[in-house]
Amino acid sequence: MRRFLWAAALICAAWGAFAKDAPDTSADPALEKRMLAVAAELRCLVCQNETIAASSADLAVDLRNQVREMLRKGQSEGEIIDYMTARYGDFVLYRPPVRTNTALLWFGPAALLVGGIAILVLVLRRRSRMPADQFETDEADDTDADAHAPDAGRPGKPAP
């Protein structure tokens, strides 16, 4: 029983090694709320699919601290977003603006979808206009499959 208690105590002591630091927060809740609002508009450059408010990457933590410090200095949310955009480009914005250089990002998926549907419609129309004798019957498919089977040409195995 003592061994079990020692093992349990050792496991509990080692459990703390896996703990992470608590996220940095400001003593001022209003400042923290503003920081999170700005951080929700900025993309994590490491994760690329999360905002810096949601990311736990070291760079995201640094950027949150930088945003918090800029807010303490009295800069507005717009000034901070402009600074980050000037430093990292439109990519840092979680919702990039619609511009000529981001048009493919915004309209590319819709264009691919429309193009794919148009090609599908064209192929199906052409197939529907083809005469029936241009298509192979199912029986021919079964016979071809049997002729190409691995046992088809072996001696002692009759071909179907």
Sequence and secondary structure as in RCSB ss.txt:
>XXXX:A:sequence
MRRFLWAAALICAAWGAFAKDAPDTSADPALEKRMLAVAAELRCLVCQNETIAASSADLAVDLRNQVREMLRKGQ
SEGEIIDYMTARYGDFVLYRPPVRTNTALLWFGPAALLVGGIAILVLVLRRRSRMPADQFETDEADDTDADAHAP
DAGRPGKPAP
>XXXX:A:secstr
 HHHHHHHHHHHHHHGGG        S HHHHHHHHHHHTTBB TTTSSSBTTT  SHHHHHHHHHHHHHHHTT 
 HHHHHHHHHHHH GGGBSS    GGGHHHHHHHHHHHHHHHHHHHHHHHHHHHS GGGS  HHHHHHHHHHTST
TTTSTTS   
